[in-house]
Amino acid sequence: MAFASRAQCLVVALALPAAVLLACSIGDNDDASAADGPSAPITTAVSSETGAATDPNTTTDAPTTTPDGTTTADPSTTSTTTDAPTTDAPTDASGSDETGPICDPGAPNCLVCPGDVEPPDESEDNAVELGNISDDDDDFLAQAGVLAGATDVDWFHLHGADTFGHVSEPTLTILGGMQRSCVFLQCDEGGVALTKITCPEGTDLAITPQLRPGCCGTATFTIKDFGCPGQDESLEMWIRLDKPAIDMCSDYDFQFHF
């Protein structure tokens, strides 16, 4: 047993220097290991957008693509976009782009009548021009037309020249039609303010929107009693036809003598 103990001591004595040498060898290689890489893994999180280091404990959900091709992401890290609104052209109930008639058939002044004098003549300032006429008894103008319903209005304008040896008597002769007919006067000298008129029996005094005086009736009439300053009784005259007896296409025909 004494011999065995000595043998064991010898083995231990021989093993200790080797262990010491091995430990020193490992300690001497620390710098080389550091150059090749760290002895333990070091984790650093890097942002995919900026490349800057972030806290390794912070996680960011990666965007996902849905089957319809749209991309979704965490609402806390993404912005929301809204498509610009679009406006479709208006269509009627049948899907057509047409806007339909200007007015409903049967509505007032919605008749389409052959021969009707269309706007802009349906106002005093845009009356149809008939030209010039003198107070010679053989000189006259004739005009025919149609009123398209109860609210239609037709305006005409002409000039009458007072000539030597003749008497000026504006006369509207109704040859056809059942409507109201008016004649309005304005003296060349003195204008509206100095134009005087007395309407004949069976007619009514009327004033235009431009304050021109005149007479209205439903039959032929002559304005004999009117006056202008001075000796010249030359006139500008407007003829207005309106208010037909029936709310339908209503033909008219007249002659005018000055």
Residue, then its C-alpha position, 0 to 999 in steps of 0.5 A: m500500500a505504501f508503494a501505491s501511495r507513492a505512485q499516485c503522488l508521482v502521477v499527481a506531481l507530473a500532471l500539475p505542471a501540465a495543467v498549469l502550462l495548458a492554462c497559461s497557453i489559453g490565457d496567452n491567446d485572448d488577443a488573437s481570439a478577440a481579433d478573429g471575433p468575440s468569444a460570445p455573440i453580441t446582438t445589435a438591432v439595426s433599423s431597416e430604414t436608417g441603418a442606425a442601431t436600436d435597442p435590441n429589446t425593441t421589436t418592429d412588426a414587418p409589413t405583410t402582403t395580403p392576397d389582394g396585393t395591398t400592404t399592411a403594417d403596424p398602425s403605430t408605425t405607418s401612415t394612412t393615405t386616402d384616395a382622392p374622391t372622383t366625380d362621375a358625370p351626372t346621368d338620368a335614371s336611364g343611365s344616359d348623359e343627356t340632360g333632357p328637354i329644356c322644359d317639360p312638354g305641356a308646361p307654359n311656353c314650352l310649345v314648339c311652333p313653326g314660324d315662332v319668333e325665337p329669343p332674344d326678340e322676346s324683350e324690348d331691347n332685342a326686338v325684331e327690326l322692321g325698318n323705317i316707314s314714313d307717314d305717307d298713306d301708301d307706306f306700310l309694313a306687314q308682319a306675320g308670326v306665331l305666339a307659342g302659348a299663353t306666356d310667349v311674347d313677340w317684340f318688333h321695332l321700327h322708325g316712323a318719319d314725319t314728312f311734309g304734307h302728311v299726317s302722322e297717325p300710328t295705326l296697327t291693323i290686325l289681320g289675323g289672330m286673337q291676342r293683345s297688341c300694343v304700340f309704344l312711342q318715343c319721340d325723336e326730339g325730347g325722348v321718353a320724358l317729353t312723349k305725350i299720348t292719349c289712348p283711343e277708345g277700346t285700348d288701355l294705356a301701358i308703359t314698357p319696362q323702359l318707361r315708353p308710353g303706349c296703348c294696348g288692345t285686342a283689335t285694330f286701333t289708331i293713335k291720333d292724339f300724341g305729341c312731341p316737342g317742336q314741329d317734328e313728330s318723327l317717332e321710334m315705335w315698338i310693337r308688342l304681341d302677347k296673351p293669346a286667347i288660347d294656350m296653344c300655337s296662335d298665328y297672328d298677322f298685322q299691318f302697320h301704317f304711320 
